[in-house]
Amino acid sequence: MNLWQLLGTLMAIVAIESNGGNALGADIPRYDVQKFCRAAVDQGLVASRASCLRNEANALATLRRRWSRIAQEKQAACIRDVQIAMIGASYDNLLSCVNRK
């Protein structure tokens, strides 16, 4: 192994460690789904709080399986888009954004 290969390997290890094992980008953000679902029900956007929470749990499970394979630029853009959502941030909205872009 030459010096450049060794340096590249060391940089990759540092990247993995600094991202909690996710070398391709940021961690999945944490959202207050209880608050989001209350607001969604209050505004008539979902039929019930239970269905909203179920959708959020399913979306988070899907994101956990796919997140490391999503380009860092797409991750950042979708996190930013979801943070400025009028009703609040949600995993379902984050997953929808990732699927769209």
C-alpha positions in Angstrom: 0.0 0.0 0.0 1.5 3.3 -1.0 1.3 6.6 1.0 -1.6 7.9 -1.0 -3.7 4.8 -0.5 -2.9 4.8 3.2 -3.9 8.5 3.4 -7.2 7.8 1.5 -8.0 4.9 3.9 -7.3 7.0 6.9 -9.5 9.8 5.6 -12.4 7.4 4.9 -12.1 6.0 8.5 -12.2 9.6 9.9 -15.3 10.4 7.7 -17.1 7.2 9.0 -16.3 8.0 12.6 -17.3 11.6 12.4 -20.7 10.7 10.9 -21.5 7.9 13.3 -20.8 5.2 10.8 -22.7 6.9 7.9 -19.9 7.9 5.5 -22.2 9.2 2.8 -23.8 12.0 4.7 -25.6 13.4 7.7 -27.6 11.3 10.1 -31.3 11.2 9.7 -32.7 14.2 11.6 -34.9 13.7 14.7 -38.4 15.0 14.3 -41.1 15.4 17.0 -43.7 13.2 15.3 -46.2 13.5 18.2 -46.3 17.3 17.7 -46.4 16.9 13.9 -49.3 14.5 14.0 -51.3 16.6 16.5 -50.9 19.6 14.1 -51.8 17.5 11.1 -55.0 16.2 12.8 -55.9 19.8 13.9 -55.6 21.0 10.4 -57.5 18.1 8.9 -54.5 16.9 6.9 -54.8 13.3 8.2 -57.7 11.2 9.3 -56.3 10.2 12.7 -53.4 10.6 14.9 -52.9 6.9 15.0 -52.6 6.7 11.2 -50.3 9.6 11.1 -48.0 8.0 13.7 -48.1 4.7 11.8 -47.1 6.6 8.5 -44.3 8.3 10.4 -43.0 5.0 11.8 -43.1 3.4 8.4 -41.3 6.3 6.7 -38.6 6.3 9.3 -38.0 2.6 8.9 -37.7 3.0 5.2 -35.3 6.0 5.6 -33.1 4.0 8.0 -32.8 1.2 5.4 -32.0 3.6 2.5 -30.3 6.7 4.0 -26.7 5.6 3.5 -27.3 5.0 -0.2 -28.8 8.5 -0.8 -26.5 11.1 -2.1 -25.3 13.6 0.5 -26.5 16.5 -1.7 -30.0 15.0 -1.8 -30.0 14.4 1.9 -29.1 18.0 2.6 -31.6 19.4 0.2 -34.4 17.3 1.5 -33.6 18.0 5.2 -33.6 21.8 4.3 -36.9 21.5 2.4 -38.6 19.6 5.2 -37.4 22.0 7.9 -39.1 24.9 6.2 -42.4 23.0 5.8 -45.4 25.0 7.1 -46.8 22.4 9.3 -43.5 21.0 10.6 -40.9 18.4 9.8 -41.9 14.8 9.4 -40.3 11.6 8.2 -43.0 11.0 5.7 -42.3 14.4 4.1 -38.5 13.6 4.2 -39.1 10.3 2.5 -41.4 11.9 -0.1 -38.7 14.5 -0.9 -36.0 11.8 -1.2 -38.2 9.9 -3.6 -39.0 13.0 -5.7 -35.5 14.4 -6.2 
